[in-house]
Amino acid sequence: MSSSIQKLEYDVIRHQLTRRDSDSHKGDYGHVLVIGGDQGYGGAALLAGKSAARAGAGLVSVATHAFHAASFIARCPELMVKAIDDTNDLVSLITPASVVVLGPGLGQSDWSNVCLQLTLTHLAENPKPLVLDADALNLISQGAGKSELEKNPDVIITPHPGEAARLLGCTTSEIQANRVGSVTRLQEQFGGAAILKGSGTLVCFSQGQRLQVEQCAHGNPGMATGGMGDVLSGVLGGFLAQGFSVQDSARLGTCIHSYAADNHARINGERGMMASDLLDPIHQLVNA
């Protein structure tokens, strides 16, 4: 399948963010479920949940380790937070969700593996849009859940170069030496949309009989800090929940995430930027 490369810019795609109907309600804008936050990694799942809400999802739930649940509610009461001690608890949350974001802070423990395998097994039988990030990708690169994942066509994966190398069985240097070829291989392997993060983030998705690769025109070195990928995953989930296609969610999410970082840097500078600094700029950009 051949591919072409285009530039991805906020001003070119912002027209897709149309005004909402005056009589709409929260049910019209979907329900995101974030699954992650193993013990010691709770911040990632919290960032993803808040980002999904800022991107415009009508409802956001977070399934996380029991260690974090109370603090999540204290930090963001708008999130519906459930401590996952029993696998039946997780299934009951996946069923009503319209979109699943799997991976932020997931970890690689026994708890993590159970959450991943159960989620992918359930979605293989009951497909719905899925965003895969962080340790979800690392566990999949080790062989977990690959056969189940093949049965879900509406997937967005969001690896950084190291995660991409593990998924493709090569080195990070090889990924960076051929980023376009790498993101193309990722899309061909997983379907849906592949986002290869880094300087000049690439988005790849199928467009008829060819693959479309777009390079984000935004972003800056201030984004080289923990939690940025978790924010992106939440934003992607938020757009999917609102009914945007996998392709448009990947394009809008990538572009707005990076452009929000640029807007913050113009005022405050790049050094010292934190992932949570992007929440307000994202809120502004989805309403521009």
PyMOL commands that set and color helices and strands:
alter all, ss='L'
color gray80, all
select helices_A, chain A and resi 10-16+26-29+42-55+69-75+87-94+110-125+134-141+146-149+161-168+172-177+179-190+221-223+228-241+246-268+275-285
alter helices_A, ss='H'
color red, helices_A
select strands_A, chain A and resi 3-8+31-35+59-64+80-83+99-102+130-132+155-157+193-196+202-207+210-216
alter strands_A, ss='S'
color yellow, strands_A
deselect
rebuild
show_as cartoon
